[in-house]
């Protein structure tokens, strides 16, 4: 059995992971281009960790320009089986306060123009995405957050917008009628691609503001977002340290076999280059 390995994708405010031992920087190339940055691979609480700053060090890449396919593909190349995505989000409900930690269990995709699948160029695959996050990893993150003192909100719907602009007031009020809990710009198509790659995925989301729907709160500003992020980053790091110790040795969740019945294209019809490019993802089914 392969050694357990956890990927951590750091969002706004989380650009490095202190406490890693046996640290090694690794730069990877993929058929889909370059990941956001080089990976930092090491051990945390004895568990192998691959850390990637989603926006690059120095926050150089906007949500709309992220190469999600390269990021997830590179995680697969490294042997990652679990991904913890850390994100800053806006709260769409009065009960979710700035600084609260949310572990969403559903997504609504309002992005446009982002490549959201590995299956193109002569191959078709349809993975189940009804339950878009790993139930095992989500539960572990919930418990880890509580134990490090976070005010944790269980479940919830994450609405992913294109960005990089924040919502208009009209949009924010419309989204509220949909019953969404939080709003962000980065976890889609990240979660979709992780499922296609058969990697367990879940999100730690920290609310930084009330978007612009709240009548008694100031409209979202980057200054306030950064202030709350500084507080939340410490909690996120502690929760991750707590969570990685709890992950099981064997994966028996829906994520581990997501492609078992998903590939539709007959093997003989898959172009040779596509077969070669996707070998780390589909190789065991060919």
C-alpha positions as CSV (number, residue, x, y, z in Angstrom):
1,X,0.0,0.0,0.0
2,X,1.3,3.5,-0.9
3,X,2.3,5.7,1.9
4,X,-0.4,8.2,2.9
5,X,0.1,11.6,1.4
6,X,-1.9,14.8,1.9
7,X,-2.0,17.8,-0.4
8,X,-2.7,21.2,1.1
9,X,-3.8,24.0,-1.3
10,X,-3.4,27.3,0.5
11,X,-5.7,30.1,-0.4
12,X,-5.6,33.8,0.3
13,X,-3.4,34.4,3.4
14,X,-2.0,30.9,3.5
15,X,1.2,30.9,1.5
16,X,3.4,28.5,3.6
17,X,3.1,25.7,6.1
18,X,5.3,26.1,9.2
19,X,6.4,23.0,11.0
20,X,7.1,20.8,8.0
21,X,10.1,18.5,8.5
22,X,12.4,17.0,5.8
23,X,11.4,19.8,3.5
24,X,12.0,19.5,-0.2
25,X,10.9,22.0,-2.9
26,X,9.6,20.2,-6.1
27,X,8.8,21.9,-9.4
28,X,6.6,19.9,-11.8
29,X,5.6,20.2,-15.4
30,X,2.2,18.8,-16.6
31,X,0.5,18.3,-20.0
32,X,-1.8,21.1,-19.0
33,X,0.9,23.6,-18.2
34,X,2.6,24.8,-15.0
35,X,1.1,24.6,-11.5
36,X,0.6,27.8,-9.5
37,X,4.1,27.5,-8.0
38,X,6.6,24.9,-6.9
39,X,5.4,22.4,-4.2
40,X,6.9,22.2,-0.7
41,X,7.0,18.5,0.2
42,X,7.7,17.4,3.8
43,X,6.3,15.8,6.9
44,X,3.8,17.1,9.3
45,X,3.0,15.0,12.4
46,X,4.8,12.2,10.6
47,X,2.5,12.4,7.5
48,X,3.8,13.3,4.1
49,X,2.5,16.7,3.0
50,X,2.6,18.5,-0.4
51,X,1.8,22.2,0.0
52,X,0.9,24.4,-2.9
53,X,0.0,28.2,-2.6
54,X,-3.0,28.4,-4.9
55,X,-2.3,31.9,-6.0
56,X,1.4,31.5,-6.1
57,X,3.8,33.0,-3.5
58,X,3.1,36.7,-3.3
59,X,-0.5,36.2,-4.5
60,X,0.4,36.6,-8.2
61,X,-2.5,34.7,-9.9
62,X,-6.1,35.8,-9.9
63,X,-8.9,33.2,-9.5
64,X,-9.8,33.4,-13.2
65,X,-6.2,32.7,-14.3
66,X,-5.5,29.7,-12.0
67,X,-4.4,26.6,-13.8
68,X,-6.6,24.2,-11.9
69,X,-5.9,21.2,-14.1
70,X,-2.1,21.6,-13.7
71,X,-2.4,22.0,-9.9
72,X,-4.5,18.8,-9.4
73,X,-2.6,16.8,-12.0
74,X,0.7,17.6,-10.3
75,X,-0.9,16.5,-6.9
76,X,-1.7,13.2,-8.6
77,X,1.9,12.9,-9.9
78,X,3.2,13.4,-6.3
79,X,1.0,10.5,-5.1
80,X,-1.4,12.7,-3.1
81,X,-4.6,10.8,-2.0
82,X,-6.2,13.6,0.1
83,X,-6.5,17.4,-0.7
84,X,-7.4,20.0,1.9
85,X,-8.3,23.2,0.1
86,X,-8.2,26.3,2.3
87,X,-10.2,29.3,1.1
88,X,-11.4,32.8,2.1
89,X,-15.1,33.3,1.5
90,X,-17.9,35.7,2.1
91,X,-20.8,34.8,4.4
92,X,-24.3,34.8,2.9
93,X,-26.1,34.1,6.2
94,X,-26.4,36.1,9.4
95,X,-25.5,33.0,11.4
96,X,-22.0,32.7,9.7
97,X,-19.9,35.5,11.2
98,X,-16.6,36.8,9.9
99,X,-13.9,34.5,11.3
100,X,-16.1,31.4,11.4
101,X,-14.8,28.2,9.8
102,X,-17.2,26.4,7.4
103,X,-16.7,23.0,5.9
104,X,-19.1,23.0,2.9
105,X,-20.7,19.8,1.6
106,X,-22.2,21.3,-1.6
107,X,-21.1,23.6,-4.4
108,X,-22.9,25.7,-7.0
109,X,-20.8,26.6,-10.0
110,X,-21.2,30.1,-11.5
111,X,-17.8,30.3,-13.1
112,X,-17.4,30.8,-16.8
113,X,-14.5,29.8,-19.1
114,X,-12.5,27.7,-16.7
115,X,-11.4,24.3,-18.0
116,X,-13.1,21.9,-15.6
117,X,-12.3,18.4,-16.8
118,X,-9.4,16.3,-17.7
119,X,-11.6,14.4,-20.2
120,X,-11.2,16.1,-23.6
121,X,-9.1,15.6,-26.7
122,X,-10.8,12.3,-27.7
123,X,-11.8,10.9,-24.4
124,X,-15.1,11.3,-22.5
125,X,-15.7,10.6,-18.8
126,X,-18.6,11.3,-16.5
127,X,-17.9,11.1,-12.8
128,X,-20.6,11.3,-10.1
129,X,-20.5,14.7,-8.5
130,X,-23.8,14.6,-6.5
131,X,-21.8,14.7,-3.3
132,X,-18.8,16.8,-4.3
133,X,-16.6,16.5,-1.2
134,X,-15.2,13.5,0.6
135,X,-17.4,12.6,3.5
136,X,-14.6,11.1,5.5
137,X,-12.2,14.1,5.1
138,X,-15.0,16.6,5.7
139,X,-15.8,14.9,9.1
140,X,-12.2,14.9,10.1
141,X,-11.8,18.6,9.3
142,X,-14.9,19.4,11.3
143,X,-13.7,17.7,14.3
144,X,-10.2,19.1,13.9
145,X,-11.5,22.6,13.7
146,X,-13.6,22.3,16.8
147,X,-10.6,20.9,18.8
148,X,-8.4,23.9,17.9
149,X,-11.0,26.4,19.0
150,X,-12.6,27.4,15.8
151,X,-16.2,28.4,15.6
152,X,-17.1,25.7,13.1
153,X,-20.2,25.6,10.9
154,X,-21.1,22.2,9.6
155,X,-22.0,21.6,6.0
156,X,-23.3,24.4,3.8
157,X,-23.5,25.4,0.2
158,X,-20.4,27.1,-1.4
159,X,-21.3,29.3,-4.4
160,X,-18.3,29.8,-6.6
161,X,-18.3,32.9,-8.8
162,X,-15.8,33.8,-11.5
163,X,-14.3,37.0,-10.0
164,X,-12.0,38.6,-9.5
165,X,-14.5,41.3,-8.8
166,X,-16.8,40.9,-5.8
167,X,-20.6,40.6,-6.3
168,X,-22.9,43.5,-7.1
169,X,-25.5,44.2,-4.5
170,X,-28.2,42.8,-6.8
171,X,-26.2,39.6,-7.4
172,X,-25.5,39.2,-3.7
173,X,-29.2,39.5,-2.8
174,X,-30.1,37.1,-5.6
175,X,-27.7,34.5,-4.4
176,X,-29.2,34.8,-0.9
177,X,-32.5,33.7,-2.3
178,X,-30.9,30.5,-3.5
179,X,-30.1,29.5,0.1
180,X,-26.3,29.5,-0.3
181,X,-24.2,29.8,2.8
182,X,-20.8,31.1,1.6
183,X,-19.4,32.6,-1.6
184,X,-15.9,32.3,-3.1
185,X,-14.0,32.2,-6.3
186,X,-11.6,29.2,-6.2
187,X,-13.0,25.8,-5.1
188,X,-14.6,25.1,-8.5
189,X,-13.3,23.5,-10.7
190,X,-10.8,22.4,-8.1
191,X,-13.2,20.0,-6.5
192,X,-14.4,18.6,-9.8
193,X,-10.9,17.9,-11.0
194,X,-9.9,16.2,-7.7
195,X,-12.9,13.9,-8.1
196,X,-11.8,13.0,-11.6
197,X,-8.3,12.3,-10.4
198,X,-9.8,10.0,-7.6
199,X,-8.3,12.3,-4.9
200,X,-10.4,12.9,-1.7
201,X,-11.2,16.6,-1.5
202,X,-12.7,18.9,1.2
203,X,-12.5,22.5,2.0
204,X,-11.7,24.6,5.1
205,X,-13.4,28.0,4.3
206,X,-13.1,31.0,6.6
207,X,-15.7,33.7,6.3
208,X,-14.0,37.1,6.1
209,X,-17.0,39.4,5.4
210,X,-20.8,39.5,4.6
211,X,-20.3,40.1,0.9
212,X,-22.4,43.2,0.2
213,X,-25.9,42.1,1.1
214,X,-25.8,43.0,4.8
215,X,-27.5,46.3,5.5
216,X,-25.8,47.1,8.8
217,X,-22.3,46.0,7.8
218,X,-19.8,47.8,5.6
219,X,-19.4,46.5,2.1
220,X,-16.6,44.0,1.5
221,X,-13.2,45.6,1.3
222,X,-9.8,43.9,0.8
223,X,-8.4,45.6,3.9
224,X,-11.0,44.0,6.2
225,X,-10.6,40.7,4.4
226,X,-6.8,40.7,5.0
227,X,-7.3,41.6,8.7
228,X,-9.6,38.6,9.3
229,X,-7.4,36.4,7.1
230,X,-4.5,37.0,9.4
231,X,-6.5,35.7,12.4
232,X,-7.9,32.7,10.4
233,X,-4.6,31.5,9.0
234,X,-3.3,30.5,12.4
235,X,-6.5,28.5,13.0
236,X,-6.3,26.8,9.6
237,X,-2.7,25.7,10.2
238,X,-3.6,24.2,13.6
239,X,-6.7,22.5,12.2
240,X,-4.6,20.9,9.3
241,X,-2.0,19.7,11.8
242,X,-4.8,18.1,13.8
243,X,-6.5,16.6,10.8
244,X,-3.6,14.9,9.1
245,X,-3.1,12.7,12.2
246,X,-6.7,11.3,11.9
247,X,-6.7,10.2,8.2
248,X,-7.3,6.5,7.8
249,X,-4.6,4.3,6.2
250,X,-7.1,2.9,3.7
251,X,-9.6,4.9,1.6
252,X,-13.0,3.3,1.2
253,X,-15.0,6.4,0.2
254,X,-16.6,7.3,-3.1
255,X,-13.6,9.3,-4.2
256,X,-11.1,6.4,-4.4
257,X,-13.0,4.7,-7.2
258,X,-14.7,7.6,-8.9
259,X,-13.6,6.6,-12.4
260,X,-14.5,2.9,-12.1
261,X,-17.6,3.3,-14.3
262,X,-17.0,6.8,-15.6
263,X,-15.0,6.4,-18.7
264,X,-17.3,6.1,-21.8
265,X,-14.8,6.1,-24.7
266,X,-13.8,2.7,-25.9
267,X,-10.1,2.0,-25.2
268,X,-9.2,1.6,-28.8
269,X,-10.6,5.0,-29.7
270,X,-8.6,7.0,-27.2
271,X,-5.8,8.9,-29.0
272,X,-2.3,7.8,-28.1
273,X,-1.3,11.3,-26.9
274,X,-4.4,11.6,-24.7
275,X,-3.8,8.2,-23.3
276,X,-0.2,9.2,-22.5
277,X,-1.1,12.5,-21.0
278,X,-3.8,11.0,-18.7
279,X,-1.8,7.9,-17.7
280,X,-1.4,9.0,-14.0
281,X,-5.2,9.3,-13.8
282,X,-6.7,6.6,-16.0
283,X,-3.8,4.2,-16.4
284,X,-5.2,1.6,-13.9
285,X,-8.4,1.4,-16.0
286,X,-6.7,0.8,-19.3
